[in-house]
Amino acid sequence: MKPFSRLLFSVGSLTSYCRKMCHAGKPDVRLLLLALSFSSMSTPGLQAQSPDVLAKTALALAPQDAAFFATSLDMKRSWEQFLQGSFVSKLRRVPYVQSLEQEISNQWRNPQGPVLQAKSTLENPNVRNLLRLTADMFSDEFFVYGSNDWCEMIEELIAFQSRMMAAIQQNPESIATFFQELQREDVDAIRIPTTVIGFRLANDDNARMQLDQLEGILRIGGGQQEEFKPFLEKLKRKDFKDGQSLTITLDASMIPLDEVGEEQLEDVRRLIGLLEGRQLSLTLGVKEKMLLVALGEEADLLAGIGASDASLLDHPAMEVLKQADLTELRAVSFASERWREYSWKANFGNYFRNLSMQFSMVMDASQEDIPEAEQWKTDIADGAAWMDNKIAELAPNFGDMLAWSRAIPGGMEGWTYDWSENVLLENGSPLQVLQHAGRSPLLLLGIKQAEIPALNEMCDYFMEEAPEHAKRFIYAAEKDEADRELALKVFDRAWPLFEQAAEIFRDQIAPALDDRETLLVAAAGWTTRQLNPALPMADEPLSIPEFAIACRLNDREQFIGGCVALYEVFDRSVELVRDLYPDAIPAGYSVPRPQEENFDGATSYFYEELVDAVELEGFKPQVIVSDEALVIGYSDRQVRDMIEAKPLATRPAWLTDETPVAAVSYVDYAGMFAAARSWIQFGFSMSGLPLDEPLTQAPLPVPSASDILQIWDCFSSAGIAAGTATIHDDGPSIARWVWVGR
């Protein structure tokens, strides 16, 4: 047997075995993910067909400089796989669903009342043609892309916003003047970007007929309404050798001046002057066996589709996609470097400036009550500008991003290539905190955060500037002079304690966690049948949601020393309160220290009062510290399980103990549904309704509680998902994920 044949034989056998295990109720997560990783191996034979596959997609239509692009492929096949998949198969085996299907079928064969009306409507030839068109639209490919002018629009909007903010900061009451002084070039700079939405069709004759009918309805129906006639005059039809289009073009000349009041007439006329020559075109058309919708300022938008000298398929980023295994390709998405950069600027470029402007406007409402209000606003604006500059330093050097996914036996897998500089994460070699995920997590997310100097500088800046702003706020908020003096006195004495606590975090606790590896874990291994003595016992054990955080610890003694120092600061805080308010705290009181419990080289720190506050066995809020990690949680079972280092069992097969990764994720969707089942059953039992009786009365069969539980069990097909992200300094960051149904 040749190597390639042996590989296919091995993959087929392994996949078949996995399916048998699933149907037997014995799915093995590691085996399933291992099968998927084998099945996703690329081979020369599969790679050779990739360019042909891609050339038949909208990647060959979109311009190479497109701002963004997304396409869904072979949608009919996806629907078929879903309908033939485990979830629908299980659902249709439920007796209640079978009886419901039979009842609906009987009523459809012998319709009466609303069913008869619905059947008559659906049998109307026009409606049937429209439904066929809808099915055709969602059978092959759906795509959307935005032209490069999206980036230019965002850039101009950011510049416009900056000018507006500068004017408002000089004089908050000048916003009306700012808009009144806008010039034609200011408005012309902000263009309506071109956006194209398309559906690939198998039968464009039906689509053309529907377009003809739409035109007839608009012209005949709209022509009878006087207010619609100006719009119909702008409705233009164009015929191609391979299709046709309808375009409606809107412009400022269509604004009805005779309906504008005298007080607004001058402003509306000025608006018309600013928009003169500008137009908005909406085109619906059929071309080259595609139904297309285009929006933009050009009059003939469809003419440009597929007419670019270079398509997105020719983009350098597509080389990695062309080398991939594209068997059963389902989706491709792309975001350009410019689009991502300007999107970042639009969201975060002036974030703190915007906040400071809002605060300044609030101050203007009561400026007479705030000493040195103008100076305070200036200081706030300066601080906001400094913070925005630091935020800009956090922005990476953006690059293009490409993602795709494909169907694999029993699930999906996908890849994302990001050519941006990653400033938030870095690789762990390996990510050691994953050893503290526990034995059976339902969800985990492990990351290794990169060191971010700008973030430390922002914290230092806050500590330096905050006291002055806090004192000014006290002056503004406290109207009574005695209360103001007391508040200032409390602040002057409390702030040094806050600074001491911050220094302890910075100099002792943070360095003890210098590996910067963090893990969030959710599980459901904690069960009980007695939630509360006042409630009845549950028929089945109830799974209590468990959430915990684990951090990699590289200096246990330093961490404990930092916590001890923090408690000393808390004691001084108590002394301060007692000094200022002698009767507020009893004499001799000090902040209680947590109890300690040692086991297997680890120490648990907890408060008995918190444990006793909830009458639930296994509830124990605590921090557990070992030489390698600290775990924070409230489930005694979970935190003890996580503090013990052990190999991660629930992981994708391509992740080994030595693989350097920046992030790892895992979600057991099926396990989550299973954990919730006992709660649904408990809720039904609490209601007093018999499990086998219908919940209500209705013309169609009504499910019982048992029926709902059987339907709920079908969601075990939701399966599991896992993924990794790896940072490459000399290349793109790569994220890989896989989902497997059960």
N, C-alpha and C positions, 0 to 999 in steps of 0.2 A: 504494500500500500504506500502511495506517495505521501510525503510529509503533509501537503495541503489536505489530502483526503483524510489522513489520520487526524488532523486538527478538526476538520468538520465532523468526523465521526465522534471524536471525544466530546466536542461541544454539544452535539445532538444527544448523545447518551447522558451527559451530565444534566442538560436542560430537562430531558425527559424524566430523569430521576427526581429532580427538584420538584417538578409538577406533581409526580406521584406522592412525594412527601407532603406537599401542600394539601392535596386532596385527602390524604390520610390524617390530616390535622397535626402533622409533625414538621412544620417548616423550620429549617435550620438557616438562620440569618447569614452566617458566614458562608455556607455552601451556596445559597442563592446569589449572594454578591460575587462569590468566586466564579460562578457560572457566567454571570453577566460580564465580568472583566475578561473572561476568555472569549465570550461571544463578540466583544467589542474590539478584538484585535484586528488591525488593518492588515490586508494582504495585497500584494501587487495586483492581483486580478480585479479586486474591488476598487482599488484606487484608479485603475485605468478608465473606469466608466464615469468617474466623478465629473470631469469637465462637461461631458454630454448631459449629465443630469442637471447641472447648474445652468447650462445654456438654455434649458427649457423653462427656466423660472424667471421671475420678474427682475432678478439680478441683472439680466441682459437688457432690461428696459430702463431701469433707473440710471440717471447720470452718475458718472464716477464721483462727482463732487457733491453728491446728495448729503444733506445734513444728517438724516436718519432714515432707516429703512427697516421694515419688518414684513415677513411673509409667512403664511401658513400653507403647507403643501399637502397634497393628496388627502384632502379632508374627508372624502367619501370613505377612503380606506380606514382612516382613523375612527369614523363613526362605526364602520363595520366591525372593527376590532373591539370597540367598546361594547357594541351590542352582542358580540359573540364571546365577550370576556367573562371572567369569573363572577363579577358583581351581578350583571344582568342574568346570567345563567342561574345563580343562586336565588336571585329575587323571583324569577319566574317559577322556581320549584316550590316556593312558599304556597301552601294551600289557599290562603286568603287571596293572594295575588292571582292565582289561577282562577278562583271563583269570580274575582273582579273582572278579569279579562273575558271570561265567558259571559258575564252579565252585560258588559259593554258591547260584545259581539252580538248578543241577542237583540239588544236595543237598537243597534245599528242596522240589523237585518229587518227589524220590524219597528221603524221609528215612529215616535209620537211626540207631540208638543215641541219643546225646544230642540230635541234631537232631530226631529223631522225638518225644522227650519235650518238647523246647521247642515244637515245632509244635503238639503236643496241648494243651499248657498255653495257648498263645496262642489256640487255637481254642475254648477254654472260654468260653461266653457271658459269665460273670461277669468273666473277665479281659478279654475284648474290650470290655465296657462300661466297665471301669476304664481301659483304654487310650484309649478314645474320650473319656472325661472328661478324662484327662490332656492329650490333644491339644487338646480344647476350651479347657482352662484356659490354654494357652499359644498361643492363636490370636488373641485380640483384645487385651485389656488386662490387665496385672498392675500392682497398685499397693500401696503401703504408706504409712501415715502414723502419726505419734505425736501424741496430743493435747497441749494446752498443759500438762497436769499433768506431762509429762516435765521441763519447765523447773523446776516447783516441786519435783519430786523431787530434781533435781540441786542446787538451792539448799539444800534441807534437808540433803542429804548433805554438802555443803560445810560447813554450819554444824555438823553433828554431828562431822565430822572435826576441825574447829577446836577444839571443846570437848574432844575426846579427846586431841588433841596438847597442849593446855594442861595437861591433867591429867597426862600422861606426863612433860612437861618439869618439872613440879613434883616428881614422884616417879615415876621409870621403873618402879617395882615396883607401881604402883597401877592397872595396867591391869585386873586382875581386879576390883578394888574399883569401878572406873569402870563396868563392865558390870553389876555387882551393884546399883549404885545408880541404874540407869536407871529412869525413871518412865514411866507410860503415855503422857503427853503427848510424851515424847521419841520413842517408837516411832510414835505416831499421826502425827507430823509427816512421816514418811517413807512416802509412799504408793507403791503399785505403779502406774506410769503406764499409760494406755490406749494400746494399739497395735492397729491394724487392718491386716490383709492381705487383699487381694481379687483375684479373677479374674473377669473379665466373660465370660459364657457365651453361646453360641448356642443350646444345648439344656439348659435347666435341669431337664427331666424326668429325664434320666439322672442328674444330680447328686442330685436328690431320692431317686431309687431307691437310689443308692449310700449316701446318708445313712441311709435306712431299714435297709439291709443292715448298715451299721456298728453301728447301735443294736442290731439283733438279735444280732449276734456278741458285742457287749459284754455284753448282758443274759443271753444263754443261756450263753456260754462263761464269763464272769466269775461268774455266779451259782453255778457249780459249785465255785468256790474260796472258802473261808471268808474269807480275807484280803482278797478283793476286794469283799465285800458292802458294807462301809462306803462304798466309792467309788461303787458302783452306787446307793446311796440318795441320793447327791448328784448323780446324773445326771438331768437334767430335759430333757424335750422340750417344744418350743413350736411350734405351728402358726400360720402367717400365711395371709392370703388369697393371697399370692404366694410362699410358701415355708415353710420350717420350720428349726428349729435344735436342736442338742444342746448343753447346757451342763453342765459339771462344775464344782462349786464346792468348793474346799478351804478348810478352816479349822482352827484349833488343836484343836478338839474331836476331830479324827480321829487325833490322836497317841495311840498305844496305850500307856497308862501301865502296863499289866500286863507289858509287855516291857522296861520301863526298870529298870535296876539301882538298888539302894538308894542308892548313893553319888551318883547323878545325879538321883534322883527330885525332890529339892527344887528343883534348878535348872530341870528340865523343867516342874514345876508353876508356877514363877514365870514362865517363858516363856509358858505357856498363859494366865496372867493378863494378861500384857502384850499378847497378841494376841487377847484375847477380843473378839468382835464383828468382827474383821477377816477378810477372805476374799479368795481368789484365784479368779477366774472365767476359764475357758477355754471359748470358744464356737465351734462349727463350724456354719455354717448356709448356707442358700440363700435369697436374697432379691433380688427385682427383677432376676432373671437374672444374679446374681452368686454365686459361691462365696466365703464370707467366713470368716475366722478372726480372732477378737478376744480380746485378753488384757487384763485389768484387774481392778479391785476391784468394779465395778458388777455387779449380778446379771443385768441385761438389756442387754448391750452392743450388740446389733444394733439395738435400738430407737432408739438415738441416731444411727445412721448415716444421713446425709442429712437429719437433722431440725434442724440448726442454723439459726438465723435468717439467718445469712450464711455463704456457703461460701467456700472458698479462692479460687474464681474471682472473687469480689468484692473480693479484697485489692488495695490500690492498686498493689502491685508488679506485678500481672498486666497492667497497662495496656501495658507495653512488649511483652509477649507477644501481646496482642490486636492490636497494630499490625504484628506480624511476618508474614512469609510462612510459613504453616503447612502448605503443601502437603507431603504425605508426612511429617507430624510423627511422630517416633519415640519421643521421651522428654521428660519434663519433671521437674525436681526443684526443691525449694524448702526453704530453711532460714530460720527466723525469727530476728529480732534477739535475742530472749531465749535461744533455744536455742544460738546461737553464743556469746553472752556467757557463759552458764553452762558451756558445754563448755570454753571457754578457762579459766575459773576452776577447773574440776575438774581440768584437766591441768596448769596452770601456776600456779594461785593460791598454792599453798604448796610449790612445787617445792623450794626451798632449805631450807625448814623441815623438810621430810620427810627430806632428806639429812642435815641436822644432827642430827635425832633418831636416825637410824640410827647416825651416828658416835658420838653420846653413849652409845647402848646398848653399842657396842663398848668405849668407854672404861670403862663401869661394870664390865666383866668383869675389868679389870686396873687399877682405880682406885688401888690402893695403890702402884703403881709409877710413877704420874704426878704430879709436883709440881703443886700448885695445880690439880687436876683440875676442881674445881667452878667455879673462876673461868674456866678454859679453856672449859668447856661453856657457861657464860654468855656469854662473848665470841663463841663460835661461833654460838649462838642469836641474838645481837644482829646479827651479820653476816649471817646467813641472812635475818632479817627485813628488813634493809636491802636485800639483793639482791632479795627478793621484791617489795618496794615498787618497785624499779627495773624489774623485769619487768612489774609492773602498768602502769608508764608506757609500756612498749613495746606494750601492748595497744591496739588501735585503738578508736575509738568505733564499736561494732558496728552493723551495719544488716542488713536482709534480704538474702538471696541467691537469685537465680532463674537457672536454666539450662535450656536446651532444645536439642534436636538434631532434624534432619530428614534424610531421604534425598534425595540429589541424583543426577543421572546419573553412575553410576560411583563413588559414594562417599557421604560424609556431611559435614554441616557443623553447627556448633553455636555457641551464644552463651552467655555468662555475664554477668549484671548483678549487681554487688556494691555495695550501698549503704553498706558499711563505710568508715571512714576508712583509707586506705592509708598506713602508717607505714614500710614497708620499701622500697618502690620509688617512683620518680618518673619522669616522662617525660624522655626524651632528645629533643632537637629538632634534627636527628634523632638516632637512636642510632648514633653514628659508628663505634663499635667493630665494627659489622657489616661494615664495609669490609675487615676483616681475618679473614674466615671462610675464605678460600682459594677455589679454583676448584670443588672437587667434594666438599664435606663430606657425610658420611652423617648426621651429627647436629650440631646446634648449638643453643645456648641463650645468648642475649645478654640482659643485664639492666643497668639503671641503678639502683644502690642509692641510696636516700634517705640524707641525713645524719641520723644517730641520736645526738643528744647524750647520751641515757641510756646508750648503749653505751660512749661515751668515759668517762663518769663511773664506770661499773662497772670499766673497766680501771684508772682512776686509783685507785679504792678498793682493788682487788686489789693494786696496787703498794704501797700504803700499809700494808695490813694483813698481807700475806703474810709479811714477815720474822718478825714475832712468832710467828705460827702455825708457821712452819717451825722456829724454834728450839725451841718446845715439843715439836714432833714429834721433833726430834733427841734431846731429853732423854728422851722416852718410848721411843724405839726403841733407843738405844745404852745398853746396860747397863754396859759397861766404861767407867770414868771417863776413862781415857786416850783411848779411841776417841771418847768424847763430846766431850772438849775439842778434839781434832783436827778433828772434824766441824764444831764450832761455829766454829773458826778458819777453816776452808775457806769456810764459808758467809759469815762476816763480810767476807771479802775478795772473794768471788765475786759477792755480791749487788750491790755498786756497779757491777760490769761489766755485769750483767744490766740494771740501771737505765739505764746509758748506752746499751745497745743498744735498749732500749725508747724512750728519748728520740729516738734517731736515726730509728727507725721513725715516731714520732709527729710529729717536727718537720721531717724532711727527705724521707723516702721517701713517707709517706702524702700530704703536700701535692702531691708530684709526680704523684700519681695521683688528683688531686682531682676529676676528672670522674666517678669512681666507676662507670665502665662496664667490664663484664667479659664475656668471651665464652669459653664452653667449646665445643670443636670435636672431633669424632671423624671420622676419614677412613680410607680404605683404599687410597690411591694408591701406597703404598710396597710394592713386590713383590720377591720373590726366588725363585730356584729352588734355592738352596743354603742351608739353615738352618745347617748345621754341617758341617765337613769330614768328620766321622764318619758323617754321614747321606747316603743316596743323593739324587741330584738328583730334584726333583719333575717330573712330566710337564708340569704347567702352572704358571705363576708363582703363588706363594702370596702372598696379600694380608696384609701385616703390619698389625695394628690400630695406628692412630695417634691419640693424644690430646694435645691442647695447650690452653693457656690464653692468651688475649690480654687485655691491659688497655690502656685508653686512657691515653696519657701526655701530660701538658701541660707538663712541664718536664724535658727530657732531662738537662740538666747537673745539676740539683738531684738527680735520681734517682741518677745516677752518683756524685755527691759523697756521697750518703748511703751507697751501697754501699762506697765507699772508706773512709768513716768506720767502717763496720761491721767491715771487715777489720782496721782498727787496733785495735778492741776485741778481735778474735780474737787478735791478736798479744799484747795484754796478758794475755789468758787463758792463752796459752802461757807467758808469763813467770811468771804466778802458779803454774802447775803445776810449772814448773822450780824455782821458789823453794821450794815445799812438798815436792816430790819430786825432788831433784836428778838422780837417775838415770833418771827416767821419760822424759825427752825429750832427744835428743842436743843437744850444744852447737851453737849457730849455726842451729838449725832455726827457721823461721818459717812461718806459714800460707802455702801457695803461692797466688799470684794466678792467676786464669784466663788462658788465652791469648786473644788478640783477633784477629778477622778482619773486615776491613771490606769491604763490598760494597754498591753502589747506595745510598749514604747511610745504611746501617745497620751496626751492629757486633754481631758474634756473640762471646759469652763462653763458653768451654768449657774442660774439662780433658782433655788428651790421654789421661791414665790411664783416665778413664771411657770414652772412645771405644774404647780398645784392650781394655777389659774384656770386651766382647761381640764375638765374631767374626761380625759381621753387617754387610754393606755398607749404608751409609745410617744406621746407628745413631750418633747424636751428641747426647747430652744437652747442652742449651745454653739460654742466654738471649739473645735477639736484641732489640736496642734501636734504634728509629728516633726521629725527631722527633715521631712521632704515637702510637706504640704500643710495647709490649714483648710479646714472645711467649716462652713457656716450653714446651719440648717435647723429645722425644728423637728424633723423625724429622727428619733434615736436610731432606728433601723438603718435609715439611709446614710446618715453621717458616719456611722461606724463602718458601714460597708465601703464608703468612699475613701475613708482615711487609709484603708489597707491598700497598698500598691499592688496592682495586678494587671496583666496584659489586657488591653481593650479588646473585647470579644466582638462587639457590634461595630464593625467598620468595613469599608469597601476593601475589596481584595487587593487593590493596587497600593494600599497603605500598609507598609511594614513597620516594624519597630524602629527601623533606621531611616525611614523616609522623612526628609526635611519638608515640613509644611507650615504654613502660616495660620491656617484655620481648618477645622474638621467639624462636620455637622452630621447628625444622625437623627432621624425621626421615625418612630414606629407608629404609623397611623393606625394600623390594625390593633395594636396594643392599647392605644388610647380609647378606641371604640369599645374594646373588650372591658377595659377598666370602668367605663361609664355604665355598662350594662346593668350591673347590680344596683346602681342608684336608680335607674329607670324602674326596675322591678320593685325596689323598695318604695318608690313614690306611688306606684300603683297599689301596693299593699296598704300604704297609709291612707289611700283614698277610700278603701273599703269596697272597691268594685271587684267582683269575681274576675279572675284572670281570663276565663274562657267565655265571658259574655260580652256582646257588642257594647262599645262605649256609649252609643246613642242610637237613635233610629233615623234612617234616611232611605230614599228610594234605591240607592245602590248598596251593595254589601258594605257593612261597617266593620272595621277591624276590632278585635278584642285586644286586651293587653297582651295576651300570648302572641297574637298575630304581629303586634308592633315589635315585640321582642325578637321574633323570628326575622322580621325585616331588618331590625337593627343588627342582627348577627351577620347579615349579608355584607355589611360595611367592613367586615374583616378583610375583604378584597382590596381595601385601600392600601394594604401592604406597607412597605418600608421604603425609606429613601436615605441616601448617604452622599456626602460630597466632601471635596477637599479644595483648598486654594493654596497655590505655591507661588512664591515671589521669585522672580529672576531679575537680578541686577542688570544683566546684559541682554535681556529679551523681555517678552511679554509675561505678565502674570497670568497663570493658567488656573482656571477653576474647572473641576470635573464633578459631575453628579450622576447618580443613577437612581431610578425608582423601579421597584419590583412589586407587582400585585400579588396577592395570595389567593 
